[in-house]
Amino acid sequence: MVSNTAKEVFILGLTRAGKTFRPSDWAERLAGVMSQFRPGGPQPGSHLGYSPWCVPTSTVDGVKCVVVHRDLRDAEPMAWDFCMNFARDNELQVREGDGAGQQTA
């Protein structure tokens, strides 16, 4: 599904069939669950902000998505697997990125 060389992964709010994924706040929910996984581990109050390793955004062709950085895989493999399994189980489109917020071909 995702190569080992991908610096980041864009999980898009579109199914493989091209339908918009619901609920509309799915990206914020996923990123909220991942908020504790961050450099240095969870800190007091860290649940109040998104992890830099899992950030909701809407910059991919106007489609809501979550950007999951490779550092999450390196630091917390089970958290990475949770995100990838979420995408797979919900049949969401996934694209690889270059680590600078740009998709790779």
N, C-alpha and C positions, 0 to 999 in steps of 0.2 A: 504494500500500500504506500509506504513512504521509504525512500532510500535512506541508508545510514549516513549519507553525506549532506542531507538537507540541514540547513542552519535553522530554519523555522518552517512551520507548517501553518497554512491558512485553512481553517475549517469553515467552509461556506454554509450559509443558511439556505442552501438549495439542495434538494435531494438529487440523486443521480437521474431521476426522471424529470428534473427541472422545476419541481414544485417548491414554493416557499415553505421553509420549515417553520412550524409553530410549536410552542407559543412564541409570540413576538419578542419576548425578553430572554430567549434561550441563551444567547451569548453572554448576557450579564449573569445569568444563573450559573453557567458553566465556569466562567471566570471567577465568580464569587466562591464557588466550591474550591477552586484552586488557589485562592488568595493566601492561604497559609504557606504555600510552597514558594519560597523566595530565597535569595541569597542571604545566608546567615541564619536561616530557619525562621520559624514564627517568632514574632516579637509582640509585646503588649500593644494592642491596637492595630496589629497588622491585618486583622479581618475587615478593617474599615476601608482598605484600598486594595486594588488589584495587584497581583503579583506581576513583576516585570516579565515573567516567563509565560504568562497566559493573560492576554489582553483582548477585550472585546473592541471591535472597530467596524466601521462600515465603509471602508475604502476600496473594496474590490468590486468594481463595476456597479456601485450603489447597493451591493448586497451585504447585509450584516454578516460579519464573520468574527472568528476568534483566531488570534495569532498565538501559536504555541511555540516557544523558543526551545531549541535543542538543549540548552542548559537544564531545562526541567528534566529531560531524559537522563542526563548525566547525574543530576543530584538526586532525583526521586523517580526511578524507573516505573514504579507502580502508578504514580500520578500521571506520567506520560502515557502509560498503557490505558489508564482510565479515559483520557482525552481521545486517544486514537480509537478505543473501543466505542466510545460515545458516537464518534463520527461513523464508524462502521455499522454499529447497531441501528442507527437512524438513517443509514444510506445517504449520508451527506457527502457532497463533493469536497475533495481535499486537494490542495495545491501546495507545492513546495516553494520555499522562499530562500533568498540569498542572505538573510540575516540583517539586511538593511531595509526591511519592509517592502521589498520588491519580490514579486513572484519570478520563479525561474521557469523556463520553457519545459 
